[in-house]
Amino acid sequence: MKERTLTIIKPECVAEKHIGNIIQRIEKAGFEIIGMKMVRLKKKDAERFYLVHKERPFYSELVEYMTSGKVVAMVLEKENCVEDFRQFIGATDPQQAEAGTIRKDFGQSIQFNCVHASDSNENAAIESAFFFSTRELIECE
């Protein structure tokens, strides 16, 4: 059964013009893009999206960072999508990520790791709904 996940190409990767390379890798790896948009998050939206991290010491920095420039949000679809995509992008810390992963190739640090990925099917649904209405997502066969 196909699953969905949300990914976000983060501000530094957008600014460094890595969008096309990342999308090409995602598609070549067998993930179907069923929704995509470029946005600039407002502070209140970033605070709401990352509310789960509110009590963590990095919350304010994360909100500031995610509002510092444009991001590209995408909903992807594939069998075993959440787990496969997290493995595909690599470890949160680019220094620990495997060679050839997006975070290893484009990430700079744990904070500036180029892409966000949902960590569970439940969060994928919540996060996807944050950025996309159902009418904005293409139904694949």
Residue frames as qw, qx, qy, qz and C-alpha x, y, z in Angstrom:
[[0.000, 0.888, 0.460, 0.000, 0.00, 0.00, 0.00],
 [0.395, 0.510, -0.029, 0.763, 1.29, 3.44, -0.88],
 [0.403, -0.687, -0.375, 0.475, 2.03, 5.93, 1.87],
 [0.254, 0.853, 0.086, 0.449, 2.62, 9.66, 1.83],
 [0.593, -0.444, -0.219, 0.635, 5.17, 11.89, 3.50],
 [0.127, 0.989, 0.066, 0.033, 5.96, 15.57, 3.65],
 [0.702, -0.103, 0.024, 0.704, 9.36, 16.97, 2.85],
 [0.049, 0.989, 0.078, -0.119, 10.54, 20.56, 2.93],
 [0.674, 0.320, -0.048, 0.664, 13.58, 21.85, 1.09],
 [0.417, -0.736, -0.294, 0.445, 14.89, 24.30, 3.69],
 [0.133, 0.972, 0.033, -0.193, 15.92, 27.95, 3.20],
 [0.276, -0.688, 0.534, 0.407, 19.65, 27.47, 2.73],
 [0.508, 0.075, 0.786, 0.344, 19.17, 24.80, 0.06],
 [0.375, 0.810, 0.449, 0.032, 16.66, 26.98, -1.79],
 [0.038, -0.947, 0.159, 0.277, 19.04, 29.97, -1.57],
 [0.346, -0.510, 0.687, 0.385, 21.91, 27.84, -2.88],
 [0.610, 0.440, -0.309, -0.582, 19.75, 26.76, -5.84],
 [0.085, -0.222, 0.971, 0.011, 19.68, 23.03, -5.06],
 [0.663, 0.207, 0.358, -0.624, 15.92, 22.62, -5.67],
 [0.738, 0.449, -0.332, -0.379, 16.26, 21.04, -9.12],
 [0.324, 0.398, -0.850, 0.121, 18.98, 18.61, -8.06],
 [0.291, -0.073, 0.792, -0.532, 16.99, 17.49, -5.03],
 [0.731, 0.299, 0.186, -0.584, 13.75, 17.03, -6.98],
 [0.635, 0.467, -0.566, -0.242, 15.59, 15.04, -9.64],
 [0.126, 0.287, -0.908, 0.277, 17.05, 12.71, -7.01],
 [0.498, 0.073, 0.594, -0.627, 13.66, 12.28, -5.33],
 [0.771, 0.385, -0.056, -0.504, 12.00, 11.30, -8.61],
 [0.524, 0.465, -0.710, -0.075, 14.83, 8.98, -9.68],
 [0.066, -0.213, 0.883, -0.414, 14.53, 7.20, -6.33],
 [0.222, -0.300, -0.896, -0.240, 10.92, 6.30, -7.14],
 [0.009, 0.486, 0.575, -0.658, 9.06, 8.84, -5.04],
 [0.137, 0.605, 0.590, 0.517, 6.04, 10.38, -6.77],
 [0.052, -0.130, -0.243, 0.960, 5.55, 14.11, -6.14],
 [0.023, -0.586, -0.784, -0.205, 1.81, 14.62, -5.69],
 [0.118, -0.958, -0.256, -0.051, 1.94, 18.20, -4.36],
 [0.625, -0.059, -0.046, 0.777, 4.55, 20.93, -4.42],
 [0.040, 0.943, 0.216, 0.251, 4.72, 24.64, -3.60],
 [0.482, 0.177, -0.282, 0.811, 7.24, 27.31, -2.74],
 [0.345, -0.858, -0.329, -0.190, 6.35, 29.45, 0.27],
 [0.248, 0.396, -0.469, 0.749, 7.92, 31.82, 2.75],
 [0.491, -0.513, -0.691, 0.136, 6.69, 30.86, 6.20],
 [0.211, -0.756, 0.078, -0.615, 5.45, 33.59, 8.48],
 [0.027, 0.379, -0.749, 0.543, 6.65, 33.41, 12.09],
 [0.643, -0.102, 0.416, -0.635, 3.23, 32.36, 13.43],
 [0.898, 0.249, -0.216, -0.291, 3.02, 29.55, 10.86],
 [0.534, 0.412, -0.687, 0.272, 6.51, 28.23, 11.64],
 [0.241, -0.316, 0.657, -0.641, 5.71, 28.37, 15.36],
 [0.812, 0.029, 0.210, -0.543, 2.56, 26.34, 14.75],
 [0.825, 0.362, -0.418, -0.112, 4.27, 23.82, 12.44],
 [0.517, 0.312, -0.679, 0.417, 7.08, 23.18, 14.95],
 [0.553, -0.587, 0.116, -0.580, 4.86, 23.40, 18.05],
 [0.956, -0.178, -0.231, 0.028, 5.90, 19.86, 19.01],
 [0.699, 0.160, -0.286, 0.636, 9.39, 21.28, 19.69],
 [0.153, -0.867, -0.081, -0.467, 8.21, 24.32, 21.71],
 [0.681, -0.722, 0.117, -0.024, 9.85, 23.17, 24.96],
 [0.874, 0.059, 0.071, 0.476, 13.14, 22.28, 23.26],
 [0.363, -0.668, 0.053, 0.647, 16.05, 24.74, 23.55],
 [0.298, -0.084, 0.555, 0.773, 16.39, 25.05, 19.76],
 [0.258, 0.672, 0.693, -0.039, 12.75, 26.01, 19.10],
 [0.081, 0.893, 0.081, -0.435, 13.26, 29.78, 18.68],
 [0.168, -0.529, 0.611, 0.564, 16.29, 29.29, 16.45],
 [0.329, 0.214, 0.877, 0.279, 14.38, 26.75, 14.35],
 [0.243, 0.809, 0.510, -0.166, 11.46, 29.13, 13.86],
 [0.017, -0.838, 0.201, 0.507, 13.81, 31.98, 12.96],
 [0.272, -0.308, 0.773, 0.484, 15.71, 29.78, 10.53],
 [0.317, 0.377, 0.846, 0.204, 12.62, 28.39, 8.79],
 [0.197, 0.889, 0.376, -0.170, 11.28, 31.92, 8.27],
 [0.325, -0.637, 0.292, 0.635, 14.60, 33.27, 6.95],
 [0.124, 0.358, -0.610, -0.695, 13.86, 32.49, 3.30],
 [0.759, 0.162, -0.249, -0.579, 11.76, 30.55, 0.83],
 [0.418, -0.195, 0.883, -0.088, 11.12, 26.82, 1.29],
 [0.545, 0.130, -0.592, -0.580, 9.71, 24.19, -1.04],
 [0.565, -0.090, 0.688, -0.446, 7.13, 21.87, 0.51],
 [0.499, 0.202, -0.695, -0.477, 6.28, 18.59, -1.22],
 [0.793, -0.116, 0.466, -0.374, 4.03, 15.65, -0.55],
 [0.240, 0.411, -0.837, -0.272, 5.54, 12.42, -1.81],
 [0.880, -0.027, 0.207, -0.427, 3.91, 9.05, -2.38],
 [0.466, 0.415, -0.780, -0.050, 5.44, 5.56, -2.54],
 [0.870, -0.317, -0.374, -0.054, 5.18, 2.23, -0.79],
 [0.744, -0.403, -0.237, 0.477, 6.85, 2.46, 2.64],
 [0.308, 0.807, 0.084, 0.497, 7.28, 6.17, 1.91],
 [0.382, -0.897, 0.134, -0.176, 8.06, 7.59, 5.36],
 [0.791, -0.454, 0.342, 0.227, 10.77, 5.10, 6.28],
 [0.760, 0.320, 0.303, 0.477, 12.26, 4.90, 2.77],
 [0.232, 0.880, 0.058, 0.410, 12.43, 8.69, 2.43],
 [0.478, -0.847, 0.231, -0.045, 14.11, 9.17, 5.81],
 [0.819, -0.214, 0.392, 0.361, 16.72, 6.60, 4.82],
 [0.606, 0.604, 0.293, 0.426, 17.06, 8.21, 1.38],
 [0.058, 0.945, -0.040, 0.318, 17.85, 11.69, 2.77],
 [0.586, 0.275, -0.532, 0.546, 20.32, 10.47, 5.40],
 [0.489, -0.449, -0.557, 0.499, 20.98, 11.16, 9.06],
 [0.102, -0.956, -0.273, 0.044, 19.93, 14.49, 10.60],
 [0.333, -0.786, 0.336, 0.399, 23.60, 15.39, 11.05],
 [0.697, 0.676, -0.197, -0.132, 25.13, 15.58, 7.56],
 [0.033, 0.669, -0.736, 0.096, 28.48, 14.54, 9.02],
 [0.484, -0.137, 0.831, -0.238, 26.88, 11.24, 10.09],
 [0.758, 0.456, 0.143, -0.444, 24.87, 10.75, 6.87],
 [0.771, 0.028, 0.557, 0.307, 25.82, 8.08, 4.37],
 [0.141, -0.331, 0.493, 0.792, 27.59, 9.08, 1.15],
 [0.032, -0.205, -0.760, -0.616, 25.22, 9.92, -1.67],
 [0.093, -0.678, -0.708, 0.176, 22.33, 11.02, 0.55],
 [0.105, 0.841, 0.255, 0.465, 20.80, 14.48, 0.19],
 [0.462, -0.887, 0.016, 0.003, 21.89, 15.60, 3.65],
 [0.756, -0.306, 0.265, 0.515, 25.45, 14.37, 3.11],
 [0.525, 0.343, 0.392, 0.673, 25.72, 16.09, -0.27],
 [0.043, 0.685, 0.260, 0.679, 23.87, 19.35, 0.48],
 [0.558, -0.785, -0.266, -0.026, 23.59, 19.70, 4.27],
 [0.259, 0.710, -0.369, 0.541, 25.92, 21.91, 6.28],
 [0.032, -0.257, 0.730, -0.632, 25.12, 21.02, 9.91],
 [0.002, 0.350, 0.908, -0.229, 22.44, 19.47, 12.11],
 [0.212, 0.623, 0.361, -0.661, 20.43, 22.70, 11.90],
 [0.406, 0.636, -0.289, -0.589, 21.20, 23.43, 8.24],
 [0.473, -0.133, 0.863, 0.118, 20.60, 19.89, 7.00],
 [0.077, 0.123, -0.629, -0.764, 18.80, 20.88, 3.79],
 [0.492, -0.223, -0.603, -0.587, 15.54, 18.94, 4.11],
 [0.495, -0.156, 0.570, -0.636, 12.79, 18.15, 6.57],
 [0.461, -0.030, -0.813, -0.354, 11.07, 14.76, 6.48],
 [0.732, -0.403, 0.019, -0.549, 8.06, 13.50, 8.42],
 [0.032, -0.432, 0.866, -0.250, 9.01, 10.96, 11.08],
 [0.311, 0.167, 0.904, -0.241, 5.84, 8.85, 11.07],
 [0.024, 0.413, 0.753, 0.512, 2.75, 8.20, 8.98],
 [0.187, -0.785, -0.551, 0.211, 0.65, 10.07, 11.54],
 [0.230, -0.674, 0.039, 0.701, 2.91, 13.14, 11.43],
 [0.226, 0.021, 0.635, 0.739, 3.12, 12.91, 7.63],
 [0.016, -0.647, -0.710, -0.277, -0.67, 13.32, 7.45],
 [0.253, -0.835, -0.309, 0.378, -0.67, 16.23, 9.93],
 [0.318, -0.511, 0.274, 0.750, 2.26, 17.98, 8.27],
 [0.214, 0.231, 0.698, 0.643, 0.94, 17.48, 4.74],
 [0.067, -0.776, -0.617, -0.114, -2.41, 18.98, 5.77],
 [0.309, -0.706, -0.106, 0.629, -0.55, 22.00, 7.19],
 [0.158, -0.397, 0.436, 0.792, 0.78, 22.90, 3.74],
 [0.181, 0.011, -0.726, -0.663, -1.76, 21.35, 1.34],
 [0.677, 0.114, 0.305, -0.660, -5.51, 20.98, 1.06],
 [0.666, 0.088, 0.739, 0.051, -6.76, 17.69, -0.39],
 [0.610, 0.748, 0.244, -0.098, -7.69, 19.44, -3.65],
 [0.126, 0.879, -0.433, -0.155, -4.04, 20.45, -4.13],
 [0.417, -0.384, 0.818, 0.099, -2.82, 16.86, -4.09],
 [0.569, 0.334, -0.549, -0.513, -2.82, 14.78, -7.24],
 [0.846, -0.130, 0.445, -0.265, -4.37, 11.36, -6.85],
 [0.170, 0.496, -0.797, -0.300, -2.05, 8.75, -8.34],
 [0.897, 0.042, -0.218, -0.382, -3.12, 5.38, -9.59]]
